[in-house]
Amino acid sequence: MEYIEIKQLLEEKGQIQLLRFYDKLDDKEKSVLLNQIENIDWNSISPEEADEEGEIEPIEGVSCQEIRKNSEMFFKIGSEQLKSGKVAAVLLAGGQGTRLGSSLPKGMFDIGINATKYIFEFHIENLKKVCKDTNGKVPLLIMTSEKNDSVTREFFARHNYFGYPKEDIYFYVQDMAPATDFEGRVLLEEKGKIALSPNGNGGWFSSLVRAGLLDKMEERKVEWFNVFSVDNVLQHIADPLFVGATIANNCQCGSKVVKKTCPEEKVGVLCLKGGRPHVVEYYELSSEMANEKIDGELVYKYGVILNYLFNVNRLKEIASKNIPLHIVKKKVEYIDENGEKVIPERENAYKYETLILDLVRLMGQCLPYEVEREKEFAPVKNRTGVDSVDSARELLQKNGFSI
Ligand code: UTP
């Protein structure tokens, strides 16, 4: 598009501020900016109403007790899938980890105490173990963002992929979306550059498809994606029991869950809404529902830990559906109207994100698979306190890891 067309487009969209410093840019910067503007997906910053229809009800899952009882059968079914290469793991590593406050990708954080131990290293060791135990082969897809892609790739290469077969590792970059001020005006990060940030973890599948990796995985006969977050250092990836239980229960989607510790715990709860799986945020659950009990147990008890299993065929069926956008308040550095860089001290901007839990809803059904919190849930979100480096280290040690 020519400058004049871009200008007209921005006037229509109420975004003309993006050309405020255009005359001061050199030719190369001008063309970079025009190109960026041309490529903005305006839908990515115009949130639609989320699908909020339906009554909330509890969801049936498989409990730890049932898993123990059926473990042989689940393991047999699941390990068959791993052995024939039907399960791929998808590591979500496109986030910015703002709460942790490190400028590096979260997976590069050294969680060790006496020795260096990177978060990425934990995940790879976990995968190596599961491949050994099942005689399996698990392709690992790592989703990065434009902000951290090259540093993540270099890190893995420098560490020789922590001993994982290089041909089984695939990197891909997630889509980006512009950040705006609270009035919806897109921000500039530099005079000739829009402030873009990763568009949330709900886009993991569409970005994977765009990167050509669905075709590659289908060539490899992959039928399941186990998607997990970078920050839970205790999680079990491509867990044969989880795969086996999902298949044995005739489900096309599964979610690892932990029992809530108390009604007030700040965790998203898996339930049904209008008959479809739904993750209700802790602040959306009424106190009455949060406290409801049957036989001494919470009715809405299953907290999600961002470890899901998705069937590839079902994902393909729902791929064309829109995932709702969520608005999140974040701190975003920007150039003000005087051309000065502003480093905000508090949230000043909206980011627009799609969330994986909305994809779970689109799948239509989901099996909650209960795991023991102390054994499988040690998220690293903050430096100290709840869900922090400190709490994760403590849990790792409790589980016998020397760190
Ligand atoms: P979080 O919601 O914890 O976000 O991500 P974050 O960006 O890592 O951390 P904060 O909120 O800024 O402190 C949960 C998982 O989803 C991934 C993260 O890397 C993490 O594994 N994620 C999040 C993406 O891959 N892309 C995104 O755009 C956002």
Residues whose N, C-alpha, C, O or C-beta is under 5 A from the ligand:
A	BS01	UTP	L92 A93 G94 G95 Q96 G97 T98 R99 L100 M143 P198 N199 G200 N201 F228 S229 V230 D231 K381
